Structure formats: C-alpha cells, structure tokens
Amino acid sequence: AVMEVLVSEKLGFLTASGGGSATVNGFFAIAGCETPNDVADPRCGRKRTYYHLHLEGWTAGYSSTWQQIQDDYPDTAPEIVGSMGYQGISGQYISHEVIETAYAQEGLTLVFYRSHNASWTNPSRYFDNISAFNTENIKFCNETRLMNSKAMEQYARVTGDWDGIDNSSGTVVGKCFQGHYWFAPVCRANPMTCYPVITAGPGYGYEHYMQKAAVFNMPTVMVVAKLWSDYIALPTQVKSSFYWWEPDPTFLSLDAHKMIYPDFDSSAHRAGILTTDYEAVSIDKYASADLKALAPEVYEVLSQFNMDLKTVNKLTGDQADTGDAPEVVACRWLQANKDHWESWLPDKTKCFPQFGLYDELTGQFVQDRSDPTSLTCRVCASGFYSSHLKDDAGVTYVCKPCAPGSAQPSGAALKCEPCPTGEYQDKNGSTSCKRCGQGKYQDAKGQTQCKECPAATTTLGLGSASVFECGCEPGRINIANETDLPKCTPCGEGLSCPFSSSLETLKLGTAPLGEQYQPALRRGFYCTMDSPLVVFKCVEDSFCPGGVPEVCSGGRVGMICAECPTGMTWTGSECTACDPSTSSLWWCCVLLFFCALIGGYYIMNPKIDAIATARQTWGVSVGLAIMW
C-alpha cells in the first residue's frame, strides 16, 4: 500500500492492485499470465502484461517456478529489482508475556535455546502442557510429517534417539503418543512436563524441532493444528512456543520473539543435520519486463524503496490495532515519516532514456541543468533524440535535435536515423528526409545534399539512389559501357532516342524501364550492329521497318535493304524464289533483243559508205541509246 500511494499521489500515475498477493501469483501476474491465481494453469504466453509491480516476494522459496518463467517466457519474464530492505525469517517463537515472566522470576532468557536445557533449568513451568489442548483442534499423527520415513530415519541417525521412531510395521515412522503427539526424549517419561511447540500444515518445521529437542535436551511436545483457523487461535489461547515467519501480521499481537539457535549452517542442512537455525532469505521486489520503458520514474522509486522489518511490523500492527484500510495506514505512515521516503523519489531533473530536460517556464527543451528551478523531464519529440549527459549532479538525459543528414519521425527516440540513399536533409531537428530532385542522386546514407547527374543526363523521377539511375536526356544516347558512367551524344537523323537511351538497349531491342524508353531506328532508315549510329536512308521506306539494327522487310538483305537474296525476286511486297520457266523466258527475250539489234543494223545499213546518210546516223543513234 505504501508503494501504491507514492506512485499515485507523488508520481501521478493511475494505479490498480490485483493479480494475487502470494509470491507465485505475483510472478505469474507481472509475467502477463491471464489467470495468475490459478497456479495449475495460469495461462501464460501473452506478449503484454497489465500488472507491473510486485512487492514482498520470497524468491528463494519458489526458485524453480521463477526460473521456469524466465526460461519459458523470456519476452515477458519479470526481473528482480532488489531486496525490500529486510529478510524473511522463520523459526520458533515465544510470546513476550512468557519471556518476561521467566526473566522476572529467575532471570531466565527463554529466547536463547540453551535456557531450555532441562538438565539445568525447568522451562516448562512457564508454559502450558498438553492438557490445555482440545484434541479436536489438532491433527492425528498419521496426518503429519511423523509419517515421512526419510525424515524420521534421518532424525534417528542424527540424534541416536531410536526410541523416538517406530519400525514395527516395517516402515519407519515417528513414534506417536496418545494419537496426536511426539514427546522429546528428556520429557518422554513424564509427558506433562513437556511444553508445546505448535505448528501448522502437515507440520512445518516438524523434524527441525525434533532434532533440536533431542540434541539440546529440550522438553518439548510437537502439536500440529488441525485447521488454519486453529493454528491462528491456539498460540493466543495456550502458553506455548510456535512456528512462525516474518514478515506476517498473524501473531503481532503477541509481540513474540524468535528463539536464537546456532547460526544457519548450509553444509549441515545439506547433510540433513537440522540443529542450526533456518536460513534468512531475501524478500524481494519485482518489475515487469516493460516497466522501465513505460514508466522509468516508477521503476526508480521501486529500486529505491527500502524498509526494515521493524517498520513493516509497525505498519501491519497499526492496521491490526485500528482496523483501518491498508491505504489509510500507509498514508498515516507516509505523513509521519517524510524523511524516510523522500529520498526514494527521483530527482525531477534526473531524466531517463527517451526523455530530456524541459523548462516549464519557457516551454523549451534545454541542454543543461545549471538552473534547475523550473526543470522537469519530458519525452523527446519527433525530430529529437535522447542523449546522455553527465554533470556535477550525476547522470541525466537531454533532447537534442537531429543533425543534418538524419531525421527521427517518432518521439521518445534514443538516436536519429541517417537519411537513406536517394534522400538528404540539410536542416536540424527534422522528422523526415527529403528526396533528391530530378537530375540528382545520392548513393550514400546520412547526407546533407544530393549529387548532380553527369553532363547531359537526368533522372526519371525523385529519390534516385545511384549514378546509374541518371540516363541520357531525350534526343541523346549513351555510348559508354554499362559499367561506366554515362556518356551521351546526340542521336542523328533516323534514330528515336527517349530518356535513358543507350547503344546496348538499341541493339537488344529492350529497355529496363519499359517499351516507352526503348531507343529505335525510325521507319525507312537502316544501320549495322557494328556502327549503329551511322544511319542510312533506305530507297523505299517499306524496305526498312526500323527498330533494331540490320532488320529489313519482306526478306530483303544487304546495305539499306537494297536487294533480295540470290535466287529470289521482289514481288512488290516480299522476296520470293524465282520460277525456272520465267528465267528461260527472260533469257529468250534477251537473246531476241540482241538479234533484233543486229538485224536492224544490217537492214539500215545495206552497203558501206564512207559517209553515213542522215537515215543511217539516226539508226545508229537509236541503237546506241537502246544499248545504253
């Protein structure tokens, strides 16, 4: 309740409690399990948790469950933030009244185990005996740990008290007296001189106190309460010692004191020798996996939260005495103990990652805390990032604008992102980068400007990320190799050169950008693959269809598609194979033609004269003209 009040009233968070108060329930709740109170099936595995804090957990007592959660659900597994400031202890307790009576009457210190040695003292005179119990409120022996064979065998081996066990049935069990009790060796012959040690459950600590009673000569009788309600009531009704643990408010009204035994010996306990005290264990506080990111100031308060056991007992005692709600008790303690908890609260100028120093008066982020009067922490805005700052006051964070060449579209960032290729940013504090304009490109990240395309080239659109996205302007063609920088030259007559034309795409007949960017010969023009820029005009446009070099229509071949292949003739639309009869007719026609020329000559020249007549001159001229 103390933590909840601080988080809601001092930090301003809306809080709600739930998820179960027991240690294991708390583990499951802050791990995101849907039913944390159902230990058999807590339904874990969600990626989100609605519980973020759990206090006062006994990690050591549930180490296997804790580790299982860490292994099975690493994304949502909670973390131990530290100790509550006190340890969990358990052991044998005696009420303050009994202790004070023994000390007043004979100076006997009953909190010390040696004061219970029946060879020297008679501690039983300060306690009730078994006659004070109603057996309806206590368990039978066969319901307790007296039936645990392993524990009972170990007891006999450690103490040598073979009379304290029973092997008559073939199974070793603790010896049962009067159906409900086990008596220590020193008072076994006279049970009414044994004082009770009350415990609960199946007999919490049973074999521990059996061994201690036998080894230290203590006149005790083990009594196990039947129900939890019996366990709570019996120590208040019967002068006795009892098993208890702290922190727990159950027996605070008795102002009980824990008996002092030899300090815990881990090696002895591992060997089954239980004559030393219980081990004190850390009482821990826990945070969900995402608490530090969601509410760093709450995480800071949780990490600083620290109380001693005396304070905890005082709080629980106040609640028991007044009956007030936990929140009321917590408020009363907080108001009376400001010096205790004010140091838990984070410094207002101690900003966490994703946050930065902010001046409430000017409404601006600041870069130092030289004047902390009106400073607080705020999440960094878009275009800024949270930067580590170490000064005389310690470590904090400030929000710095993104430098040119970078941007940050989201808030609460720890760094700015460099502009990607094809983009740039020339200003501070930008939320996004700008795309390179047409005719420019940028092939490196994090730049403040773009690069110009080579001469006579441009880009198809915005955001070009490579010089090879620069293509020749329309009307020009790239004559460089594909791996070299573009080198553009004007296209001559007969060539169509759209954007990004090149000799390679002209020859291949395909362009990476699509058909509309494909350079080509125009209809009626011709060029060769070896010299694609030397373009000829064809005799007839229909002979040369255009497109890629060295392509003719109708099967024509040769330079400018001037002829049909040998053995073929042009029909007006295509070259076709010659017909043999047609060839013979042509040869006959040629022969007759020449014969006619010769005959005509002799007819027109019947005799030879030195001087030709006008008729002869005309005939020769006509013949020569025909031959030509």
WOMO-V245567 format. One line per field, one symbol per residue. psi: psi as a letter, one per 20 degrees, with the letter a starting at -180 (. if undefined). A space follows every 10 residues. Layout:
psi->???
This chain:
psi->hggggghghh ikqpqpqaiq iqghhgghgi ijqhmhinhh mimriqjqqi piqpqmqmgh ikhggghggh ghmhhjprqo iaqiirqpqq bpqpqhgggh gghhhjkpni iphhijoihh rmhhijrrai iiqoiijqqq hjjaihiogg hhghgghghj miijrpjhji pprqpppkii rpqqhhjhhm hijpqqopaa cimpjghghg gggghjlpmr pppoqgrhhg ghgghihpor rqprqqppjg khhilqqpqo rqqpoghghh ijokirrqpp qporqqqrhj ghhgmhhghg gghippqrhg gghgghhggh hhjqqhhggg gggghilhhg ihihqqphjn qrqirrppoh gikqqrjrlh njgkqapqpp rqirqppppp ahibpaqqoq qpqqjrrohq rlqirqpqpr qirrpjrqkq irrqqqrpjr rojqqkqirr qqqrqjraqh bqkpjqhiio qqqpirppjr rhirqqoqqq papiponapk qrhghghhjq phirhikoqq qrpjqqrrhh miiopqpqgp hihoiacrqk pqqjjqrrpk lirqqpjqqp jhirpqqqpg hhgggghggg ghghghgggh ghgimhrpqh pqrhhggggg ggghggh.
